[in-house]
């Protein structure tokens, strides 16, 4: 996908009119500073439960993107999805994460969050599909497997969650980090002897 096509996708993602910003060249340090200030105001509103105000600030921050899509804009879209969810707009949050994925098909976090929203909406098949995609692009992220298990178990799908823990145990690697996470998984599975062995 060409970068210009990705820029169009991010515009759709954030639901804002960034067309005028696309006409501007580059992102000045002054623009970045202002965007960061607006982002901080959005976080302050989130912390105090002022979700409508937070969403407004996030939109303002995204409108200052100058047509450039960086990690900062993606992070803002993550905040947007979270805020939409907190406002009860689950469909809007799903759409936001869907468009993040359209921009970057290897964004494991967006798959995970969208899958979690599908799960809360009782759309198990869609949730599992996103979770599988999340772990397929995340690398050896044991913590993601555990979070997926916990989410599924909390919604009454423990057996499906166990499948992800077993997949995690199949990952290769004998470093301390790998052994630590395997040990934690064995403890969740109540396989204490195996846990003691790898943690030792």
Residue pairs with C-beta under 8 A, 6 or more apart in sequence:
1 9
6 69
6 103
7 22
7 67
7 69
9 99
9 102
9 103
10 18
10 65
10 69
10 73
10 77
10 99
10 103
11 17
11 18
11 19
11 22
12 99
12 102
13 77
13 96
13 99
13 100
13 102
13 103
14 59
14 62
14 73
14 76
14 77
14 80
14 96
14 99
15 59
15 96
16 59
16 62
16 63
17 63
18 62
18 63
18 65
18 67
21 63
21 64
21 65
21 66
21 67
22 67
23 67
24 66
24 67
26 66
26 68
27 65
27 66
27 68
27 70
28 66
31 64
31 66
32 72
34 64
35 61
35 64
35 65
35 72
36 72
38 57
38 60
38 61
38 64
39 57
39 58
39 61
39 72
39 76
39 79
41 57
42 54
42 55
42 57
42 58
42 61
42 79
42 83
43 54
43 79
45 51
45 53
45 54
45 57
46 54
46 79
46 82
46 83
46 86
51 83
51 86
51 87
52 87
54 79
54 83
55 80
55 83
55 84
55 87
58 76
58 79
58 80
58 83
59 80
61 76
62 73
62 76
62 77
62 80
65 73
69 103
74 100
74 103
74 104
74 107
77 96
77 99
77 100
78 100
78 109
78 110
78 113
80 96
81 93
81 96
81 97
81 100
81 113
82 93
84 90
84 92
84 93
84 96
85 93
85 117
90 117
90 120
90 121
93 113
93 117
94 114
94 117
94 118
97 110
97 111
97 113
97 114
97 117
98 114
100 107
100 110
101 107
101 110
101 111
101 114
104 110
105 137
106 137
107 137
108 133
108 134
108 135
108 137
108 138
108 141
108 144
109 134
111 130
111 131
111 133
111 134
111 137
112 130
112 131
112 134
112 144
112 147
112 148
114 130
115 126
115 127
115 128
115 129
115 130
115 131
115 133
115 134
115 148
116 127
116 151
118 124
118 126
118 127
118 130
119 127
119 151
119 152
119 155
119 157
120 155
124 157
124 160
128 160
131 148
131 152
131 164
134 144
134 148
135 141
135 144
135 145
135 148
135 164
135 167
138 144
140 171
140 173
140 178
142 168
142 171
142 178
142 181
142 182
142 184
142 185
143 181
145 164
145 165
145 167
145 168
145 185
146 165
146 168
146 181
146 184
146 185
146 188
148 161
148 164
149 161
149 162
149 164
149 165
149 188
150 161
151 161
152 158
152 160
152 161
152 164
153 161
162 189
165 185
165 188
165 189
168 181
168 182
168 185
169 182
169 185
169 186
171 178
179 198
179 199
180 199
182 198
183 195
183 196
183 198
183 199
184 195
186 192
186 194
186 195
186 198
187 195
